[in-house]
Amino acid sequence: MKKIEAIIQPSIKDAVITAIKKVGVGGVTVHQVQGQGAQEPPLVGQYFSKDMIICVVDDPKLDDILDAIANVACTGTKGDGKVFVTTVDDTLDICTKKRGTTSI
């Protein structure tokens, strides 16, 4: 399983969620975040607002989901965002006690 954390422009959050759900993502978590890219000058207290979409997916779906995010989120301008992918060793659905891919 993989955990995908996509940091994107807030204006396209709904479009990205729609696109990744079409590819097979079940649940998502969305956070409003602020940050500053590495290329930005270090201005104290000046951050850019973004949304972070988090989901956990089966490995075979990863490339299709990354493509869906990139296709919707890319405007071709600086600050479109980033996607981070990490490995998830296990998951647990608290109520059903299901583990692994059956819990996502």
Short mmCIF file of the C-alpha atoms (twelve columns), coordinates in Angstrom:
data_MODEL
# 
_entry.id   MODEL 
# 
loop_
_atom_site.group_PDB 
_atom_site.id 
_atom_site.type_symbol 
_atom_site.label_atom_id 
_atom_site.label_alt_id 
_atom_site.label_comp_id 
_atom_site.label_asym_id 
_atom_site.label_seq_id 
_atom_site.Cartn_x 
_atom_site.Cartn_y 
_atom_site.Cartn_z 
_atom_site.pdbx_PDB_model_num 
ATOM 1   C CA . MET A 1   0.000   0.000  0.000   1 
ATOM 2   C CA . LYS A 2   1.051   3.580  -0.605  1 
ATOM 3   C CA . LYS A 3   0.153   6.805  1.155   1 
ATOM 4   C CA . ILE A 4   -0.263  9.734  -1.224  1 
ATOM 5   C CA . GLU A 5   -0.021  13.291 0.074   1 
ATOM 6   C CA . ALA A 6   -0.868  15.790 -2.658  1 
ATOM 7   C CA . ILE A 7   -0.299  19.468 -1.893  1 
ATOM 8   C CA . ILE A 8   -2.326  21.442 -4.429  1 
ATOM 9   C CA . GLN A 9   -3.941  24.780 -5.183  1 
ATOM 10  C CA . PRO A 10  -7.186  25.109 -3.174  1 
ATOM 11  C CA . SER A 11  -9.192  26.075 -6.265  1 
ATOM 12  C CA . ILE A 12  -8.766  22.627 -7.822  1 
ATOM 13  C CA . LYS A 13  -9.308  20.443 -4.737  1 
ATOM 14  C CA . ASP A 14  -12.736 19.183 -5.812  1 
ATOM 15  C CA . ALA A 15  -11.562 18.430 -9.358  1 
ATOM 16  C CA . VAL A 16  -8.584  16.427 -8.057  1 
ATOM 17  C CA . ILE A 17  -10.767 14.443 -5.654  1 
ATOM 18  C CA . THR A 18  -13.226 13.669 -8.469  1 
ATOM 19  C CA . ALA A 19  -10.372 12.524 -10.734 1 
ATOM 20  C CA . ILE A 20  -8.750  10.214 -8.176  1 
ATOM 21  C CA . LYS A 21  -12.082 8.707  -7.145  1 
ATOM 22  C CA . LYS A 22  -12.680 7.786  -10.814 1 
ATOM 23  C CA . VAL A 23  -9.384  5.869  -10.710 1 
ATOM 24  C CA . GLY A 24  -10.418 3.936  -7.614  1 
ATOM 25  C CA . VAL A 25  -9.542  5.905  -4.492  1 
ATOM 26  C CA . GLY A 26  -12.003 5.265  -1.696  1 
ATOM 27  C CA . GLY A 27  -11.656 7.686  1.194   1 
ATOM 28  C CA . VAL A 28  -9.658  10.870 1.340   1 
ATOM 29  C CA . THR A 29  -8.584  13.278 4.046   1 
ATOM 30  C CA . VAL A 30  -8.227  16.976 3.248   1 
ATOM 31  C CA . HIS A 31  -6.232  19.526 5.237   1 
ATOM 32  C CA . GLN A 32  -5.834  23.234 4.664   1 
ATOM 33  C CA . VAL A 33  -2.092  23.875 4.884   1 
ATOM 34  C CA . GLN A 34  0.366   26.711 4.452   1 
ATOM 35  C CA . GLY A 35  3.899   26.517 3.209   1 
ATOM 36  C CA . GLN A 36  6.702   27.998 1.215   1 
ATOM 37  C CA . GLY A 37  8.505   26.371 -1.687  1 
ATOM 38  C CA . ALA A 38  12.258  25.924 -1.767  1 
ATOM 39  C CA . GLN A 39  12.610  28.466 -4.577  1 
ATOM 40  C CA . GLU A 40  10.827  31.200 -2.660  1 
ATOM 41  C CA . PRO A 41  12.929  33.741 -0.769  1 
ATOM 42  C CA . PRO A 42  12.793  33.154 2.980   1 
ATOM 43  C CA . LEU A 43  10.264  35.818 3.894   1 
ATOM 44  C CA . VAL A 44  9.378   35.638 7.582   1 
ATOM 45  C CA . GLY A 45  5.664   35.001 8.098   1 
ATOM 46  C CA . GLN A 46  4.799   34.850 4.391   1 
ATOM 47  C CA . TYR A 47  3.317   31.500 3.400   1 
ATOM 48  C CA . PHE A 48  1.048   30.318 0.621   1 
ATOM 49  C CA . SER A 49  -2.265  28.576 1.323   1 
ATOM 50  C CA . LYS A 50  -2.690  25.124 -0.202  1 
ATOM 51  C CA . ASP A 51  -4.846  22.051 0.325   1 
ATOM 52  C CA . MET A 52  -3.391  18.636 1.117   1 
ATOM 53  C CA . ILE A 53  -5.263  15.553 -0.032  1 
ATOM 54  C CA . ILE A 54  -4.220  12.345 1.700   1 
ATOM 55  C CA . CYS A 55  -5.227  8.839  0.660   1 
ATOM 56  C CA . VAL A 56  -3.940  5.279  0.966   1 
ATOM 57  C CA . VAL A 57  -4.139  3.044  -2.110  1 
ATOM 58  C CA . ASP A 58  -3.190  -0.401 -3.373  1 
ATOM 59  C CA . ASP A 59  0.185   -0.414 -5.135  1 
ATOM 60  C CA . PRO A 60  -1.204  -1.261 -8.613  1 
ATOM 61  C CA . LYS A 61  -3.333  1.925  -8.623  1 
ATOM 62  C CA . LEU A 62  -0.439  4.261  -7.785  1 
ATOM 63  C CA . ASP A 63  0.645   5.321  -11.285 1 
ATOM 64  C CA . ASP A 64  -2.927  5.935  -12.462 1 
ATOM 65  C CA . ILE A 65  -3.657  8.064  -9.396  1 
ATOM 66  C CA . LEU A 66  -0.467  10.099 -9.780  1 
ATOM 67  C CA . ASP A 67  -1.322  10.686 -13.449 1 
ATOM 68  C CA . ALA A 68  -4.854  11.786 -12.512 1 
ATOM 69  C CA . ILE A 69  -3.520  14.272 -9.957  1 
ATOM 70  C CA . ALA A 70  -0.938  15.687 -12.360 1 
ATOM 71  C CA . ASN A 71  -3.425  15.997 -15.219 1 
ATOM 72  C CA . VAL A 72  -5.895  17.999 -13.130 1 
ATOM 73  C CA . ALA A 73  -3.546  19.952 -10.853 1 
ATOM 74  C CA . CYS A 74  -0.971  21.140 -13.396 1 
ATOM 75  C CA . THR A 75  -1.567  24.678 -14.619 1 
ATOM 76  C CA . GLY A 76  2.000   25.085 -15.817 1 
ATOM 77  C CA . THR A 77  2.723   27.863 -13.364 1 
ATOM 78  C CA . LYS A 78  5.011   28.045 -10.368 1 
ATOM 79  C CA . GLY A 79  3.399   26.773 -7.171  1 
ATOM 80  C CA . ASP A 80  1.136   24.073 -8.595  1 
ATOM 81  C CA . GLY A 81  2.208   21.802 -5.737  1 
ATOM 82  C CA . LYS A 82  3.892   18.521 -4.937  1 
ATOM 83  C CA . VAL A 83  2.921   14.895 -4.371  1 
ATOM 84  C CA . PHE A 84  4.688   12.716 -1.818  1 
ATOM 85  C CA . VAL A 85  4.400   8.919  -1.837  1 
ATOM 86  C CA . THR A 86  5.358   6.730  1.122   1 
ATOM 87  C CA . THR A 87  4.996   3.039  1.863   1 
ATOM 88  C CA . VAL A 88  2.333   1.936  4.329   1 
ATOM 89  C CA . ASP A 89  3.151   -1.311 6.117   1 
ATOM 90  C CA . ASP A 90  -0.270  -1.961 7.607   1 
ATOM 91  C CA . THR A 91  -3.640  -0.391 8.313   1 
ATOM 92  C CA . LEU A 92  -6.427  -1.071 10.793  1 
ATOM 93  C CA . ASP A 93  -10.100 -0.173 10.571  1 
ATOM 94  C CA . ILE A 94  -10.842 0.581  14.205  1 
ATOM 95  C CA . CYS A 95  -14.453 -0.649 14.237  1 
ATOM 96  C CA . THR A 96  -14.301 -3.687 11.932  1 
ATOM 97  C CA . LYS A 97  -10.780 -4.690 12.990  1 
ATOM 98  C CA . LYS A 98  -9.969  -5.347 9.305   1 
ATOM 99  C CA . ARG A 99  -6.319  -4.928 8.442   1 
ATOM 100 C CA . GLY A 100 -4.283  -4.302 5.331   1 
ATOM 101 C CA . THR A 101 -5.868  -3.575 1.969   1 
ATOM 102 C CA . THR A 102 -9.289  -4.774 3.161   1 
ATOM 103 C CA . SER A 103 -9.412  -1.850 5.573   1 
ATOM 104 C CA . ILE A 104 -8.904  0.934  3.012   1 
# 
